[in-house]
Amino acid sequence: MATSSLDADVALDDAWPQLQQLSTWEGVAEIEDLQNPTHDSNGDLTGFEFAFDSPMGRVDGVATVEATKPSMKILGEQKGLEISIDVVLRSTNSASVPTTVMVDVSARATSFMTKPVAMTLNSLLRSTIDQEAQKIVDRLG
């Protein structure tokens, strides 16, 4: 698991709606081509389709989203590889600035054959977690 914590120059109440937009997640943890979002009755993101390139080729999948303000978890599994992105927003007051954005990203093999891919992806994520978190922070405000 790769972890980073950065401050965003935005209030939590303003950051939360941005987390519901696919554009906020495009390119994070190598996921791309995000489309067909689903939302619950509150407008919170509940899922979307995605793709990413791996040594095994292009992987298409469907991500599920568990969101309860102020935390969101995106989980996508396909072809024996699971990617998890957890974001937690923290602020002394939901209307005050800054908001601390804590990001955890990990890849997990769900089959014996994908263990090397998960290990490689986790190594990449550990070395780039601050850039991955910065992508999210930059898109919140």
JOHU-V699290 format. One record per residue. N is the residue number from 1. RES is the residue in three letters. PSI is psi as a letter, one per 30 degrees, with the letter a starting at -180 (none if undefined). BURIAL is # if it has 16 or more other ideal C-beta (glycine too) atoms within 10 Angstrom, else .. D_LAST is the distance of its C-alpha to the last C-alpha in Angstrom with 2 decimals. Layout:
BEGIN
[[N;RES;PSI;BURIAL;D_LAST] [N;RES;PSI;BURIAL;D_LAST]]
END
This chain:
BEGIN
[[1;MET;k;.;26.12] [2;ALA;k;#;23.42] [3;THR;k;.;21.13] [4;SER;l;#;18.28] [5;SER;k;.;16.27] [6;LEU;l;#;13.36] [7;ASP;k;.;11.34] [8;ALA;k;#;7.56] [9;ASP;h;.;6.87] [10;VAL;k;#;5.62] [11;ALA;l;#;8.61] [12;LEU;e;#;10.11] [13;ASP;f;#;10.94] [14;ASP;f;.;7.52] [15;ALA;e;#;6.68] [16;TRP;e;#;10.19] [17;PRO;e;.;10.29] [18;GLN;e;.;7.92] [19;LEU;f;#;10.56] [20;GLN;f;#;13.11] [21;GLN;k;.;12.38] [22;LEU;e;.;14.67] [23;SER;f;.;12.57] [24;THR;e;#;10.41] [25;TRP;f;#;13.88] [26;GLU;k;.;15.68] [27;GLY;f;.;17.44] [28;VAL;k;#;16.66] [29;ALA;h;#;20.15] [30;GLU;g;#;21.72] [31;ILE;k;#;21.26] [32;GLU;a;.;21.03] [33;ASP;h;.;22.23] [34;LEU;k;#;20.36] [35;GLN;l;.;21.88] [36;ASN;h;.;23.49] [37;PRO;l;#;21.02] [38;THR;k;.;22.63] [39;HIS;l;.;21.30] [40;ASP;a;.;23.14] [41;SER;f;.;24.12] [42;ASN;f;.;21.03] [43;GLY;g;.;18.81] [44;ASP;k;#;17.86] [45;LEU;k;#;18.16] [46;THR;f;.;21.68] [47;GLY;l;#;22.33] [48;PHE;l;#;22.25] [49;GLU;l;#;24.45] [50;PHE;l;#;23.70] [51;ALA;l;#;25.68] [52;PHE;l;#;25.97] [53;ASP;k;.;28.64] [54;SER;l;#;30.99] [55;PRO;f;.;34.38] [56;MET;g;.;35.89] [57;GLY;a;.;34.30] [58;ARG;k;.;31.53] [59;VAL;k;#;30.55] [60;ASP;k;.;29.32] [61;GLY;a;#;28.33] [62;VAL;k;.;26.75] [63;ALA;k;#;24.09] [64;THR;k;.;24.20] [65;VAL;k;#;21.27] [66;GLU;j;.;21.96] [67;ALA;k;#;19.25] [68;THR;j;.;19.82] [69;LYS;k;.;16.97] [70;PRO;g;#;15.79] [71;SER;l;.;17.11] [72;MET;k;#;17.27] [73;LYS;k;#;19.92] [74;ILE;k;#;20.37] [75;LEU;k;#;23.99] [76;GLY;k;#;25.70] [77;GLU;k;#;29.37] [78;GLN;k;#;31.56] [79;LYS;h;#;34.71] [80;GLY;g;#;35.03] [81;LEU;k;#;31.60] [82;GLU;k;#;28.93] [83;ILE;k;#;25.31] [84;SER;k;#;23.29] [85;ILE;j;#;19.59] [86;ASP;k;#;18.83] [87;VAL;k;#;15.51] [88;VAL;k;.;15.77] [89;LEU;k;#;13.27] [90;ARG;k;.;15.09] [91;SER;l;#;14.83] [92;THR;f;.;17.78] [93;ASN;k;.;16.74] [94;SER;f;.;14.36] [95;ALA;g;.;13.27] [96;SER;l;.;13.15] [97;VAL;k;#;10.92] [98;PRO;l;#;10.71] [99;THR;k;#;10.56] [100;THR;k;.;12.71] [101;VAL;j;#;12.12] [102;MET;k;#;15.64] [103;VAL;k;#;16.45] [104;ASP;k;#;20.04] [105;VAL;k;#;21.24] [106;SER;l;#;24.91] [107;ALA;k;#;27.52] [108;ARG;k;#;30.82] [109;ALA;k;#;34.02] [110;THR;g;.;35.61] [111;SER;l;.;38.76] [112;PHE;e;.;40.99] [113;MET;f;.;40.42] [114;THR;g;#;36.66] [115;LYS;e;.;36.82] [116;PRO;e;.;36.77] [117;VAL;e;#;33.73] [118;ALA;e;#;31.82] [119;MET;e;.;32.95] [120;THR;e;.;31.85] [121;LEU;e;#;28.39] [122;ASN;e;#;27.96] [123;SER;e;.;29.08] [124;LEU;e;#;26.57] [125;LEU;e;#;23.71] [126;ARG;e;.;24.94] [127;SER;f;.;25.00] [128;THR;g;#;21.50] [129;ILE;e;#;19.61] [130;ASP;e;.;17.55] [131;GLN;e;.;16.48] [132;GLU;e;#;15.88] [133;ALA;e;#;13.68] [134;GLN;e;#;11.78] [135;LYS;e;#;11.25] [136;ILE;e;#;9.59] [137;VAL;e;#;7.47] [138;ASP;f;.;6.47] [139;ARG;f;#;5.73] [140;LEU;f;#;3.78] [141;GLY;none;.;0.00]]
END
